[in-house]
Amino acid sequence: MRGSVFKRGRTWTYVLSLGRESISGKKRQRWVGGFKTKRDAELALTRALAAQEGGGTVAATGLRVAEFLGDWLEAIRPSLKATTTKSYAERCTAT
């Protein structure tokens, strides 16, 4: 589970898991409270999870899909093995 919602006193709180610290291995969490309803806390948690994942809406740029995929592949290339890069490039240029 990456987040949870619960009632603390009269208000609702969400806890967002941020993973573990690299050195000590301790859990990192963000606690945000003061929501009047459970629904408000759940919506805020959903937004926080989307922000954590880099999600959200994308502005229209006029890029074609092939251009976007080429830019995307260049951006992630350093984190990929050569064989994976080759495989992705083949799929991105397939018609």
Steps between C-alpha positions, in 0.01 A plus 500: 500500500635841411260716695215488745222718637374502857325720753703685764280679747243701306684515168631257239867437421688321226842339524705468182785250486818653354708182505804440717808705574800371310741492795295410806218312324238681709155554351429850375142627520311822442208566734243757391193569711218740565255374238134542594383183326645162415426569133711819510792309651468223239501752215806673642676165537417412138646831383812451713551149357462635146750776571742248653481288184536800273145453385245761423384668188719568201482826312439480127827559313421410142757219500426197289513163674822401322668826612384449857624140507838606361536767772384254765749235390788751512395606850495146642794363299755542787296275727461218246718213386608513136275209403198665660576828321523316169172317564318821596640683196373223272154520653491881486579503126275206407211592273 
